[in-house]
Amino acid sequence: MLFLQQIVKQHNSKQILMKKKISVILIIACLMLPAGCENGIRGAKNLADCEYNFKSVTELVIVDMDVSNGVTPMQALTITELLLNPPSSIPLKFTVNVEVYNPNSSFAGFEKMEYIIHIDGVEFARDRYTERFRVNAGETGVLSVPVKLDVVDLFSAGQQQATINTIKNLVGITSEKTEVRLQLKPTIVVEGISITSPKYIPVNFSFGGN
């Protein structure tokens, strides 16, 4: 147990160090750029200091089955059969909703962002989010990250069993805890110029399980 606690402590320390490095880089960028961009840079920098917590998975659809509100026994059988004997394509889409609490004295936000999402160690998506996001000081906002993929592509990458387990957890066929790693790279736009964070902001959380 002590060994596991040490591993968790080391992981948390690395994540905090990464966020501090991102903050320093963005502060340096702020000093080098015109004063008019200061608020935008600070808003992006503040994202690294926000607290992130899982809220929900919504709009969950596999093939043409909407399982957002749970999976029926018939749907569970159909999904299991699809995963064990996959056709040429298994489209899957869902939205991961994350609560973002901003403890800073000014707003946190971005104009757009790049993101990578891993679920139970499997990379599910690497995409761009093009909607503006902003959460005021001392408030909590909800960041909704859309994920859309073809499950067969993950199978082709040699991750079939891990993917099967993850999707079963995701749709509710099994009740194992699901681990999510979300990496965010925000971009702000100042006077028509896009400024992107040089590093991803790491966000880790879990949901489900008994």
N, C-alpha and C positions, 0 to 999 in steps of 0.2 A: 504493500500500500504506500509506504514511504517513497519507494522508487517511482511509482506512478505520479505521486504528488510532485516529485521533483521534475518529472517530464512536463507536466502541465504548467508548472511554474516557469520552466525554461521557455516553453512555447509562448506563454503570455508575455514574458519579458521581451522576446524577439519581436512580437507583434507591436508592443508599445514602442520599442526602439525604431521600428520601421515607420510608424506614424510620426515620431519625432523627427526623423530624417526628412520625411515629406514636408513637414511644417517648416523646417529650416530652409529647404530648397525654395519653397514658395515665398518665404519671407525675403530671401535674397533676390528672387525675381522681382518682387514688389519694389525693392530699393533701386533696381536697375532700370525700371520702366517709368514712364511718365506718371505724375501724381494722380491723374484722372483714372488710372486703372487700379488704384489702391484698394478700393472697396471690393472690386471683383476678385482680386487676388486673395484678400482676406477671407472672402466668402468661401473660396475653394480650399484655403488652408484650414478653415474652421471645420470642414468636413472630416479631416483626420482626427479631430478631437471630439467628434460626436459619439454618442452611444447608440449602438445598433442592436435591435432585438427582433426576433422573428414574430410576425403577426399572423400570416396565413398564406396558404396556397389556394389560388382561385382560378377560375376559367380553365379547369383541367380537362382536356379532351384528348383521348387516344383513339386513333383512327376516326370514327365518327361517333364515338361514345362519350357523352358528357358525364364525367364522374366527379364533378366538383362537389356534389353533396353526398358523396359516398358511392360505394360500388355494390351492386346487387349480386347475389350468388351466380346468376346467369352471366353477368358481365365479368365476374371474376374468372369463371371458367373460360369464357371467350378470350380474355386477355392472356391468361396463362397459356392457352393453346397457341395464340399468336406469337408469344415469346419463345415457346419451345419449338415451334415449327413456323418460323417467320416467312411471310410472303416477301415480295420484292421491296415493299415499302410499309413502314409502320409510322405514320405521322403522329407526333406528340407535341402538344403545346400547353403551356400553363403560365401563370403569373406568380412570382414570388413577391410577397408584400412584406416590407421591412419597416419597422418603426424607427425613426431617426430622431433622437433627442439632442437638441443643441444646447450645451451648457455654457456656451461662449457669450460674450457681451454684445456681439453683433451677429448678423445673419450668417447662415451657411448655405451654400448652394452652387449650382453650375448651370451652364446653358445647354450642355450636352455631355455625354460621357461614353467611354469605352468600358466594357465589362467582361469578365470571365466568371462563369459559375461552375463549380464542382459540387457534385452531390455524391456522398459516400465514396469520395476519391475518384469519381469518373467525371471528366470534363463534359458537361452537357451543352454549353454554349459559349461562344466568343463573339460578341456582337457590339452594336452601337445603340445607345439610348439617346433619342434626339429631342426629348421633351425637357423644357426648363424645369428645374427643381429648386425650391427655396424653402427653408424653415427658419423662422425668426428666433432671436435670442430667447432662451428659456422655454421654448415651445417644442412640441413633438409633431413631426410630419410623417407621412407614409410614402416611402419610395416603392413604386410598383415596377418590378423588372420583368419584362416579357421574355419567355423562353420558347423557342420554336425549333424543332429538329426532326430528323428521321431516325428512329431507333436503330434501323438496319445499318446506318452509317457507323454507329457505335459498335455494333456487332462486328462490322468489317475491320474495325480498328483493334480487334482482339480483346474486347472487353465484354464479351457476351454474358458470362455468368454474373459479373459484377453489375452490369446494366440491368439484367433481369431482377436481381435482388433489389436494386434501387427503385425500379419502377413499381415493383410489388409494394414496397414501403410507401412510395409516393401516392399510389392510388388507393391504398388501404387494404390490400389483400393480406399483407402481413403487418405486424405491429412493432417491428423493430425501430429503434431510434434512427432517425435520418440526420446525417451530418452535412451541413452546407457550408461551403467556402465561397464567398462572393468577393471579387476583386474589382475595385472601382477606380477608373482613371478619368477625373473630371476635366472638362474644358470650359473656360470662360471666353467671352467675346468682348473685346474692348475696342471701340472705335473701328469696328470691322476686322480687327485682328484676333485670331483664335490663339489662346494660350492654354496649353495642355500640361497637366501635372506630369513630371518625368517618371513618377513611380505610381504603382497601383496602391490604393488604400485597401488593406485587408479587413474583411468583415467575416467573422466565423460565428455560426450558431447552429443549434439543432432543434428538431421538433419530433413529435411522435414518441413511441415507446410506451412501456407500461410504467 
